[in-house]
Amino acid sequence: MSRLYGLIFDVDGVIADTETLNARVTARVFAELFGLDNIGRQDFNAGIGRAAEEYVKAGFKVHGIIPTDQQIQKATRVRQEYFLQILTEESLVPFPGVLELMEEALKSECFRLAIATSGTPEKSRAVLKAAKVPFEKMVYVNGNDVTHKKPCPDIFLLAAEHMAIDPSECVIIEDSPNGIQAAKAAGSKCIAITNTFTAENLREADLICDSLEEITLETITELIEQNA
């Protein structure tokens, strides 16, 4: 039997530019619910790649606010409502090279694919459908499937388990330091794409690229086989 490789994709910031939308709707929530009008995208950086609650908490922390559990829950719920509403009104174009790399891997007998996201099933499925990602042909795990979110490795370990591939035989495509930390903790190789953070912020990844157009299946297999 041929050697099998796993290819795991994060969603936000990897599939399409949802990080801009995440920040936009969260800033709207902070303004409407808490009267905070001076929120910027950078205020949520510490929460990127983590669960929605952690994303919201990051914004509060930057502004020195200690929210109640009820405030966090309400902000998280309204944020998702706004996000899903916008997806019905605006198009979502996948980043260059994303669908092409997926299709190439799906055609290969040597690859199994997975989507692994800290997001909710409602939010992540909406993004995948809007971007026309063929995720029904892949393993799909989301934030509701694990207790410990990124930077813990649980989501990636579960994806590898469902693919029946050892994590060391997987490459994970991420866009955030939290995601890279989770990928490395899982024992996998990580390709980081500079869609959300600069290359300097992503330096812990095994490979950094500006576009998935630069990545081929050969790139992925060579990365896994390094130091094997």
Secondary structure, 3 states (H helix, E strand, C coil): CCCCEEEEECCECCCECHHHHHHHHHHHHHHHHHCCCCCCHHHHHHHCCCCHHHHHHHHHHHCCCCCCHHHHHHHHHHHHHHHHHHHHHCCCCECCCHHHHHHHHHHCCCEEEEEECCCCHHHHHHHHHHCCCCHHHCEEECHHHCCCCCCCCHHHHHHHHHHCCCHHHEEEEECCHHHHHHHHHCCCEEEEECCCCCHHHHCCCCEEECCHHHCCHHHHHHHHHCCC
